[in-house]
Amino acid sequence: MYAVLLRQANHKRLLFTASLVLTGSGTGWADERLPSIDVISTTPLHGVEIERTRLPMHTEIATDEEIERQQSLDLSEFLNQRFGSVFLNEAQNNPLQPDLLYRGFVASPLIGLPQGMSVYMDGVRINEPFGDTVNWSVIPESAIAGVNLMAGSNPLFGLNTLGGALSVQTKNGFTHPGAEVEVSGGSFDRYTAQASIGGNRDNLGYFFTGNYFDEDGWRDYSPSESKQLFGSLAWQGETGSLDLSLSLSDSELIGNGALPEDLLEEDREAIFTRPDITEQEATLLRLGGQRELGDEIVLEGAIYFRNSQIDTLNGDDSDFEECEEEENEGFICEEEEGGEEGEEEEEEVVLDRNGNPIVADDDVEGGTVNRSKSDQDTFGLSLQTAFLQPLGGRDNQLIIGVAADRSEVDFSSDTELASLDESRQAIGSGIFVEESFTEVETETKNLSFYFTDTWSVSEQLALTLSGRWNKTEIELRDQLGTALNGDHSFTRFNPALGLAYDINQGVNFYAGYSESNRAPTAMELTCADPEDPCRLPNAFLSDPPLEQVVAKTWEAGLRGSMPGLSWHVGLFQTTNDDDILFISAGALTNEGFFDNVGETRRQGLELTLNGSLADNRLDWFLSYTRLKASFEENLSIASPNNPFAVEGEIAVSSGDRLPGLPENLLKAGATYRVTSNFSLGADLQYSSDIVLRGDEANLDDEIDGYTLINLRGEYQATDNLKLFAKVDNLFDKEYETFGLYGEADEVLGDDYENPRFLSPGSPRAVWAGVRYKFY
């Protein structure tokens, strides 16, 4: 499926192979057949690659073998355990719904976070078109052949690449022949199963795999299930290749989110209100191909169709209550917010879908059931040509490409008044709030042209110049009126420039500058009014337009290797202009609005070390990140539930920390091969304090940092059979990874006045399984 560019002695020969060569960690599949070449693709399409030391940026790579040895549940967990500067929070407390943060930028399935990473699978962008969210459950782990993480505001990966780009390559019958079955089980009644089969004959190859996940969850009322299927058919000839792949996923995930701090101290497994169900079905059909046009030109392209259907059902507390004014007695009104103490505001009676006032009774007070449905279709194509002719007698790689996609989204939502039972489950009354009904159709068109050129000025020095022009058009059409109608257009050219220099055979210096942009999504454009907060993801309004975010990154560092050790140390700084954040407002934890908050900055230091000792029986790694993520402008932000707010607002000063981001991250681990068949491993993860969302002014106490220890082991019982086990959170550490504010006393009573809501981390867990390979 993939072509690997290998430079021979004459620097002119282009060789297509059936294997991905990802040997940065010493575990490439072609180690015995090809020289150890540390290469990576510089664009989402993976047909042409280049040595990593030629690039003016930090990159990280991993293979399926490394993911398998780590025994990670999915890709996001692996990245958190092994890649530097990656941090997961458990805002939803569902293992398949984490917020992944890299260098302070997030890729999350949750609407309401400032998405800042692009994620690709086989060159197809899988950020959802409606909100740029990333659903990790659509990526089948057993289909992953390799992973590339590109740091910085790399313009070549298009929209949303503010802090980094993640690119996944899948397996095929040429790279992964054979069959295997794996099953595991353990804590939280978690059961997983994987099966795959691949092979090739002559020029044809096939690969099929399926994943199954089911667990009860460690929180109350938190079962989840996920199913994934992936298949590919490939043809390879002497001068080209074709591949057709289909990926299907179906999941029902329950994430019961943050708990009031007082309730958390009583019972860490409790939930606040329920349920919080996300059902998703996703389909990705892709056809890709490559063609060698002579010895020094490679043409590559892909066309694809992607569909994502997401239904949510959230049982929440309510901002509706019985009216207080005498003339409205006996009816339901919306809870008043934002007025100064003692100031009277005119009540507004809430109407049902027929326009009638809603009568107050026990069935319509205390809770709401919020539903949303979205059907997202995307058609896209990309085409690029690589020119490998020398320039001035020196190696040169020029890639020119074009990408276009068109997305259509049908979105609808409503709010049903409810009561809360003893378990705080919202029981619907059948009465719907008139103003909550939303039905909007959106169309988003993206067109971009890009290029990148890496020229070896000398044997030691390589210069890279890149750029991408993006145009995004968003059309909103209200299906229940005209309030949400709107047409928006965003264009920008983003450049990148850098150099890489070999100081000596084992040490390489790099430095670069890059820019990228993120256009506001349709979801953000319809939820941007501070006077009327949205209840995500269920309410949208006619709002003022937002500006696109522009990220500018500087980075520089040293990297090198010697026998038994590879290392990297680097500095980075990314400044976002017109950054978009979700501002918490209103009575509920999930109410707020999107707004441009001016300039924000994320800067830091990265250090990574990887090595082996004891005749290669002991493999170890260490990574450390020092991150400073801050606002760079003074501003006032609505945060009515923050105990330090004045008239519902907090004053943010330049230099205040951005919420949810640790300043220090430390990861370390080691694997020791006790015998040729038996190995043991241990990992350590440390994360420092973080600021609550809604405390952008840094007025409240931070969430404490924590340290976790994980263990794992493998035993190769026979040539075909392997046994494995792991223990997460060995010492059963109690910790929290996310926080925000709400009104717990509205549901739990006056004894729960603390407005802090925290997301608890998972307790100690043990899983074991078996893997059988057919040769």
Secondary structure, 3 states (H helix, E strand, C coil): CCCCCCCCCCCCCCCCCCCCCECCCCCCCCCCCCCCCEEEECCCCCCCEEEHHHCCCCEEEEEHHHHHHHCCCCHHHHHHHHCCCEEEECCCCCCCCCEEEECCEEECCCCCCCECEEEEECCEECCCCCCCCCCHHHCCHHHEEEEEEEECCCHHHCCCCCCEEEEEEECCCCCCCEEEEEEEEEHHHEEEEEEEEEEEECCEEEEEEEEEEEECCCCCCCCEEEEEEEEEEEEECCCEEEEEEEEEEEEEEECCCCEEHHHHHHCCCCCCCECEEEEEEEEEEEEEEEEECCCCEEEEEEEEEEEEEEEEEEEEECCEEECCCHHHCCEEEECCCCCCCCCCCCCCECEECCCCECECCHHHCCEEEEEEEEEEEEEEEEEEEEECCCECCECEEEEEEEEEEEEEEEEEEEEEEEEECCCCEEEEEEEEEHHHCEEEEEEEEEEEEEEEEEEECCCCEEEEEEEEEEEEEEEEEECCCCCCCEEEEEEEEEEEEEEEEEEECCEEEEEEEEEEEECCCHHHHCCCCCCCCEECCCCCCCCCCCCCEEEEEEEEEEEEEECCEEEEEEEEEEEEECCEEEEECCCCCCEEEEEECCCEEEEEEEEEEEEEECCCCEEEEEEEEEEEEEECCCEEEECCCCCCCECCEEEECCCCECCCCCCEEEEEEEEEECCCCEEEEEEEEEECCECCCCCCCCCCCCECCEEEEEEEEEEECCCCEEEEEEEECCCCCCCEEEEEECCCHHHHCCCCCCCEEEEECCCCEEEEEEEEEEC
